[in-house]
Each structure stands twice: as structure tokens, then as C-alpha cells.
Amino acid sequence: MKGLKGALMFAQSGGPTSVINASAAGVFIEGLNSELITAVYGAAHGIRGILNEDLYDMSKEDIKELERLKNTPSSALGSVRYKLKDASVDDTDYKRLLEVFKKYNVRYFFYNGGNDSMDTCNKISKYMANSGYEMNVIGVPKTIDNDLFGTDHCPGFASAAKYIATTIMEINLDAKVYDTGMICVIEVMGRNAGWLTAAASLANAKGLGADLIYLPEIPFDVEKFVKDVKEVCKNNNNKCIAVVSEGIKDKNGVLIGEVLGQAGARDSFGHAQLGGVGAMLSNIVKAETGFKTRSVELSLMQRCAAHCASKTDVEETFEAGKIAVRAAVSGETDKMVCYERKAGDKYEIEYKLLPLELAANTEKTVPLEWIINNGTGISEEFVKYALPLIQGEAELEKEDGLPRFARLNKVKVEK
């Protein structure tokens, strides 16, 4: 609805990224400058913060600190993994959200996250509309997994990809200095979509990449993996660098970590908590070859490495936050901000709006035709797609030689 006057509520959800706060900065700064927005609130730990009325008054923050959010990693307001049940099954949370929104006259709601977060945003949007409460709801995307449907790429992916490629280049130089055998298995994040693992091919494009790359889009066979590693070692001075996605699965869709005997816990969305498959595979090839092996799990580093962020990623993400507010104020609702790449040789994007119900719970995977060499390599098409996204260096402010990240006051809103 156009012309709504009231407060803005913003919350972050899911796994952090090195640029998620850039979109927060865009939302806060644009919101504080809007004549229709009477107050700007940030919720602590996503939806749970709203349910608990654990809110921050963002107008109490120094504008310079809000600007520093652009280059501050992680979720400044705190994140959450909280699954809303369908309102038809249990509307308790929805009634509470409506109660809080009415109490603070919230007319603009923005939820910042990935697939599950867009599902949450979609459910809230539909419930508020069906309840007759006038409020514009916009999803602000983020996910290093790059698997949100309807957008050319996702905020956070490029910076993570840049860190992964850079780290692999550095590991490549280090792992091959000795005249003895060395096998290095590098584990990269990615449950069902292998975009991050594919980023290893950016290092390959510079001649310092991986010998083998395995994505979750292709069934993984442990015996074939050992054979692949042995073949590389045979032709490469007994040295091999293999990059595997944490989400690799066998032909039956079972996680390799579970196949090898490690069944992890599950989060509130029912997703298996991943990690550790690289170490398992490293132990297997060590036993099979007798060579020295190292397992490297990039883990949290790939999603919080603001020191290696892509300037393109930072600026696009900041702008996406501002676009979200402008769209809501102009009357748009029940949409997610997304990127559309313009045709032509020069890299440019346009910001579009996609219905939330299309974005929610739909994963975008790496095209199978981009996976080559019998499932062990990535084609040039991916490099052409990803290389423009990692351009530029983030303008990271330093203090005594170390990063100067945002320091928010986090002034609580009185209940």
C-alpha cells in the first residue's frame, strides 16, 4: 500500500556473511531519511527479537557507525534460525507478531536472509495481509550459498568466493614446496548448491587452483575419489589439491559424512549440521596412499572475511538495502529485491522485485553443464559468470593496523 506512515522494523536471520550488514546499513540510512517512516527499529536475533519485544532504536546510532556497517562482517543485530509453523497449523507466533507490529505502529517490515528467511518473510506477509493489517513487507536477500531463486547472484556470495579463491591460491603455493608427496583436501560450505565450491575454479584460472573439485550437484563416490587423487598424484609429483563441498552426497542422496559414519545434529529447520567430511576423506586417502595429507575446513572464515570482501559485493548489497526501503515506501509489498544482469560484455545489473512466494524455499543450483571432467572440474562459463562479481577492494577502515568495525550503541526500545 502506498502512502503508509509508520515505523520500520528490520531483522536479520540465518548464517551471517561479510556483507550482510551492508544491506542493514542501506535499510537504516534510507529509512531514517524517509518522511513516511516515523521510527526505525532493529530486532535482536531475528523474528525471536520481535516476539520478545527485544528491539533497538536505530535513530540513536551515530550515522558514522551505521556507515561502518558496510564493511563490518557478521549480523550486527544478531541472527537466529527460527522456523515459523504454517499459520493454518499454529498461528500463535503470528498473533504475537501482529500484536507487536500494532503496538509500535510498524508499517514497514524487512527480513534479511536466505531461503528459509524468505519463507518466513512470505508467511508473515501473507498473514498480515489476510488479517487486514496494512504493512508493506520486503525480503532483503543474503546468502553466501548463492542459491536463492530469481536473482543473478546473492549478496555475500561474491566476497566468500573471492576469499575461497584467494585462500586456495595461497594454499597451492604452500602445499607444493617440499619434494615429498602431499595431498590437501579443502572443505567448502554448500549444502545442496555448489556455487562456493565452484569458486575454486577462479584460482584455477590464475594457474594456482585445485586439481579436483567436487560439487553436491553430482553424486560422490568415495572409491572414485581415491582413484582420482591417485591419478593426479601419479602425474603431479605425488601432490594433489582437492576441494569438496560439505554437502556432497552419494548416489542415494545420503550425505557422505553420514555414509562414512558421522551423523550430525539438525537445526530447527531440520537441516543436518554439516562439516568434517574433508577430514574424513583426508584420512582415507592418507591410508590409501601413505602420503602426508592435510585437511583444511574453511568453515566460518569464508563467510566473515571482510578483509577480503569484494567492493562490488559491498556496494551492490548496500544499494539493495536502500532499494528495499524505496520499494516499500512506494507501495510495494510481498516482494524480494533481486539482481538482474544486463546483456552485453560490460558487467552491469538492475535491481528487480520478485514475489516472495517464488523466492521462498526454491534453491538455485550450479548448471550441470558447468560441471566437467567427469564431475571433477568447473567450466569456463562459471569463471565468466563469477569473475565480475569479485572485483574491487572493500574500503576497510583500519585502527592501529586492525579493522575498525562498527560499534553500535544498541539502545533498547522501551516496552
C-alpha positions in Angstrom: 0.0 0.0 0.0 1.3 3.4 -1.0 1.5 6.4 1.4 1.7 4.4 4.7 3.1 6.3 7.6 4.6 4.4 10.5 7.7 2.7 11.8 10.2 0.5 10.1 11.3 -2.9 11.5 14.4 -4.7 10.3 15.7 -8.1 11.3 18.5 -10.5 10.2 18.3 -14.3 10.0 20.3 -17.3 9.1 24.0 -17.6 8.6 26.0 -14.3 8.6 28.1 -13.0 5.7 30.9 -10.5 5.3 28.4 -8.0 3.7 25.0 -8.7 5.4 25.4 -5.5 7.4 25.9 -3.5 4.2 22.2 -4.2 3.4 21.3 -3.3 7.0 23.2 0.0 6.6 21.2 0.6 3.4 17.9 0.0 5.1 18.7 2.0 8.2 20.1 5.0 6.4 17.4 5.2 3.8 14.7 4.6 6.4 16.0 7.4 8.7 15.8 9.8 5.7 12.2 8.9 4.7 9.4 11.3 5.6 6.9 8.5 5.8 8.9 6.4 8.3 8.4 7.6 11.8 10.8 5.3 13.6 13.5 2.8 12.7 13.8 -0.4 14.8 16.2 -3.3 14.6 15.1 -6.6 16.1 17.7 -8.6 18.1 18.1 -12.1 16.8 15.6 -12.0 14.0 12.0 -13.0 14.5 12.6 -14.0 18.1 13.6 -10.4 18.9 10.2 -9.2 17.6 8.3 -11.9 19.5 10.2 -11.0 22.7 10.0 -7.2 22.0 13.8 -7.1 22.1 14.2 -4.1 19.9 16.8 -1.4 19.2 16.2 2.2 18.3 18.4 2.8 15.3 17.9 6.6 15.4 20.1 6.6 18.5 23.1 5.4 16.5 25.9 7.6 15.2 25.5 7.9 11.4 29.2 7.2 11.0 28.8 3.8 12.8 25.8 3.0 10.6 28.0 3.7 7.6 30.8 1.5 9.0 28.3 -1.4 8.9 29.0 -1.6 5.2 32.4 -3.2 5.9 31.5 -5.0 9.2 31.0 -8.7 8.9 28.5 -10.9 10.7 25.0 -9.9 11.8 25.2 -6.7 13.7 21.7 -7.2 15.3 22.3 -10.9 16.0 20.8 -13.7 13.9 18.5 -16.7 14.5 17.3 -19.9 13.0 13.7 -19.9 13.9 11.0 -21.7 11.9 7.5 -20.3 11.8 4.9 -23.0 11.6 2.2 -22.5 8.9 -0.5 -20.2 10.3 -3.1 -22.9 9.5 -1.4 -25.3 11.9 -0.4 -22.9 14.7 -1.0 -19.1 14.5 0.4 -18.3 18.0 3.5 -16.6 16.7 1.7 -14.7 14.0 -0.8 -13.3 16.5 2.1 -12.2 18.7 3.9 -10.6 15.7 0.7 -8.7 14.8 0.4 -7.5 18.4 3.9 -6.2 18.4 3.6 -4.6 15.0 0.4 -2.8 16.1 2.0 -1.7 19.4 4.9 0.0 17.7 2.9 1.1 14.6 5.2 -0.9 12.3 4.1 -0.4 8.7 7.3 -1.5 7.0 8.9 -4.8 7.7 12.2 -6.1 6.2 13.7 -9.5 6.8 17.3 -10.1 5.7 18.3 -13.7 5.0 18.3 -16.7 2.6 15.9 -19.4 1.5 14.3 -20.2 4.9 14.3 -16.5 5.8 12.4 -15.6 2.7 9.9 -18.4 3.6 9.4 -16.7 7.0 9.1 -13.3 5.3 6.5 -14.7 2.9 4.4 -16.3 5.7 4.4 -13.0 7.7 3.5 -11.0 4.6 0.5 -13.3 3.8 -0.7 -13.4 7.4 -0.7 -9.6 7.8 -2.5 -9.1 4.5 -5.1 -11.7 5.5 -5.5 -10.1 8.9 -6.2 -6.7 7.2 -3.2 -5.1 8.8 -1.7 -2.5 6.4 2.0 -3.2 6.3 4.5 -3.5 3.4 6.9 -6.4 3.6 10.1 -6.7 1.6 12.7 -9.5 1.7 16.3 -8.4 1.6 18.4 -11.3 0.3 21.6 -12.7 1.6 23.4 -16.0 1.4 27.0 -17.0 0.5 25.4 -20.2 -0.9 24.2 -18.1 -3.9 21.1 -20.4 -4.1 18.2 -18.0 -4.0 15.9 -18.4 -7.0 15.2 -15.4 -9.2 18.4 -13.4 -8.7 21.5 -13.5 -10.8 23.6 -13.8 -7.6 23.1 -13.3 -3.9 24.6 -10.7 -1.6 27.6 -12.2 0.2 28.4 -14.9 -2.4 31.0 -12.8 -4.3 33.0 -11.9 -1.2 33.0 -15.5 0.0 34.0 -16.7 -3.5 36.8 -14.2 -3.5 38.1 -15.4 -0.1 37.9 -19.0 -1.2 39.8 -18.5 -4.5 42.4 -16.3 -2.8 42.9 -18.9 0.0 43.2 -21.8 -2.4 45.9 -19.8 -4.4 47.8 -19.3 -1.2 47.4 -23.0 -0.1 48.5 -24.1 -3.6 51.8 -22.2 -3.2 52.4 -23.5 0.3 51.4 -27.2 -0.2 53.8 -27.8 -3.0 57.1 -26.5 -1.6 58.5 -29.9 -0.5 59.9 -32.6 -2.6 57.8 -35.2 -0.9 54.2 -36.3 -1.5 51.4 -34.0 -0.2 47.6 -34.3 -0.5 45.4 -31.4 0.6 41.6 -31.7 1.0 39.8 -28.4 1.3 36.2 -28.4 2.5 34.0 -25.6 1.4 30.4 -24.6 2.6 27.5 -25.6 0.5 24.6 -28.0 1.3 22.8 -28.6 -2.0 24.3 -25.9 -4.2 28.0 -25.9 -5.1 28.5 -22.3 -6.0 31.1 -21.7 -3.3 33.0 -24.9 -4.1 32.9 -23.9 -7.8 34.7 -20.7 -6.8 37.9 -22.8 -6.5 37.9 -22.6 -10.3 38.7 -18.9 -10.1 42.0 -19.9 -8.6 42.5 -22.4 -11.4 42.0 -19.6 -13.9 45.1 -17.9 -12.4 47.2 -21.1 -12.5 47.1 -21.8 -8.8 43.9 -23.7 -8.2 42.8 -27.2 -7.3 43.4 -30.4 -9.2 40.0 -31.8 -8.3 36.7 -30.0 -7.5 33.6 -31.8 -6.3 30.1 -30.2 -6.1 27.0 -31.6 -4.4 25.1 -31.4 -7.7 26.9 -34.6 -8.8 26.7 -37.9 -6.8 30.0 -38.5 -5.0 31.7 -41.9 -4.8 34.5 -42.4 -2.2 36.2 -45.1 -4.2 36.2 -42.9 -7.3 37.6 -40.0 -5.2 40.5 -42.1 -4.0 41.2 -43.2 -7.6 41.0 -39.6 -8.9 43.5 -38.5 -6.2 45.9 -41.3 -7.0 45.8 -40.5 -10.7 46.6 -36.8 -10.0 49.4 -37.8 -7.7 50.8 -40.1 -10.4 51.0 -37.3 -12.9 51.8 -34.5 -10.5 54.9 -35.4 -8.4 52.7 -37.1 -5.8 50.9 -33.9 -5.0 47.1 -33.2 -5.2 44.8 -30.4 -4.0 41.1 -31.5 -3.9 38.2 -29.2 -3.0 35.0 -30.7 -1.8 31.6 -29.3 -0.8 30.5 -30.1 2.7 27.2 -31.2 1.2 28.5 -33.9 -1.2 26.1 -36.9 -1.3 26.2 -40.5 -2.6 24.0 -41.7 -5.5 21.2 -42.3 -3.0 21.3 -38.7 -1.7 22.9 -39.6 1.6 25.5 -37.1 2.9 29.0 -38.6 2.6 29.7 -37.6 6.2 26.8 -39.9 7.2 28.0 -42.7 4.8 31.3 -42.6 6.5 29.7 -42.9 9.9 29.3 -39.3 11.2 25.6 -38.4 11.7 25.4 -34.8 12.8 22.8 -32.9 14.7 20.0 -31.0 13.0 19.0 -27.3 13.2 15.4 -26.0 13.8 14.7 -26.2 10.1 15.6 -29.9 10.0 18.8 -29.4 8.1 21.7 -31.6 9.1 24.6 -29.7 10.6 27.5 -30.2 8.2 31.2 -30.1 8.4 34.1 -32.6 8.8 33.7 -34.5 5.6 37.1 -33.1 4.3 38.9 -34.5 7.3 37.3 -37.9 6.8 38.3 -38.0 3.2 41.8 -36.8 4.0 42.2 -39.8 6.4 41.0 -42.2 3.8 43.5 -41.0 1.1 46.3 -41.0 3.7 45.6 -44.6 4.4 45.4 -45.5 0.7 48.5 -43.6 -0.4 50.8 -43.3 2.5 51.4 -39.6 1.6 51.3 -36.8 4.0 47.8 -35.2 4.0 46.3 -32.0 5.3 42.6 -31.3 5.7 41.5 -27.6 5.6 38.0 -26.7 6.6 37.3 -23.1 5.6 34.3 -23.0 7.9 33.4 -19.6 9.3 36.3 -17.8 7.6 34.7 -17.9 4.2 31.6 -16.1 5.4 33.2 -13.4 7.7 36.3 -12.4 5.8 35.6 -8.7 5.4 39.3 -8.1 4.9 38.9 -9.9 1.5 35.5 -8.6 0.6 34.5 -7.7 -3.0 33.9 -4.0 -3.3 31.3 -4.8 -6.0 29.5 -7.1 -3.5 29.6 -4.4 -0.7 28.2 -1.6 -2.9 25.5 -3.8 -4.5 24.4 -5.1 -1.1 24.3 -1.6 0.4 22.2 -0.4 -2.6 19.9 -3.4 -2.3 19.0 -2.3 1.3 18.2 1.2 0.1 16.2 -0.2 -2.9 14.1 -2.3 -0.5 13.1 0.7 1.6 12.3 2.8 -1.5 10.2 0.0 -2.9 8.2 -0.4 0.3 7.6 3.3 0.7 6.4 3.5 -2.9 3.8 0.8 -2.1 5.4 -2.5 -3.0 4.9 -5.4 -0.7 5.3 -9.2 -0.6 8.5 -9.0 -2.7 12.2 -9.7 -2.5 14.9 -7.5 -4.0 16.9 -9.3 -6.6 19.6 -8.7 -9.2 19.3 -9.0 -13.0 22.4 -8.9 -15.1 22.2 -6.7 -18.2 23.1 -8.2 -21.5 26.5 -7.2 -23.0 30.2 -7.6 -22.4 30.3 -4.9 -19.7 29.1 -6.1 -16.3 26.0 -4.2 -15.0 23.0 -5.1 -13.0 19.5 -3.8 -12.5 17.5 -4.2 -9.3 14.2 -6.1 -9.6 11.4 -7.2 -7.3 10.4 -10.9 -7.2 7.2 -12.2 -5.4 8.3 -13.7 -2.1 6.4 -17.0 -2.7 8.7 -17.6 -5.7 11.9 -16.9 -3.8 10.9 -18.9 -0.7 12.3 -22.4 -0.4 13.4 -22.6 -4.0 17.1 -23.5 -4.5 19.2 -22.4 -7.5 22.0 -24.9 -8.2 25.0 -24.8 -10.4 24.1 -25.7 -14.0 25.1 -29.3 -14.6 26.7 -28.4 -17.9 29.2 -26.2 -16.0 30.5 -29.3 -14.1 33.0 -31.1 -16.3 35.9 -33.7 -16.3 33.7 -36.5 -15.0 32.5 -34.4 -12.1 35.9 -33.1 -11.0 36.1 -29.7 -12.7 34.3 -26.5 -13.5 33.9 -25.0 -16.9 35.0 -21.5 -18.2 31.3 -20.5 -18.1 31.4 -20.3 -14.3 34.5 -18.2 -14.4 32.9 -15.8 -16.8 29.9 -15.6 -14.5 31.7 -15.1 -11.2 34.8 -13.1 -12.1 33.0 -9.7 -12.5 31.4 -10.2 -9.1 34.6 -10.3 -7.1 36.1 -7.0 -8.5 37.4 -4.2 -6.3 38.7 -4.0 -2.8 36.4 -3.1 0.1 37.4 0.2 1.8 38.0 -1.3 5.2 38.9 1.4 7.7 41.9 0.5 9.9 42.7 1.5 13.5 46.2 0.6 14.8 46.7 -1.7 11.9 43.5 -3.6 12.6 39.9 -3.4 11.1 37.7 -0.7 12.7 34.3 -2.4 12.6 31.0 -0.7 13.6 30.3 -0.2 17.3 26.6 0.1 17.8 25.0 1.5 21.0 22.1 -0.9 20.7 19.8 1.3 22.7 16.8 -0.8 23.7 13.3 0.4 22.8 11.2 0.8 26.0 8.3 -1.7 26.1 
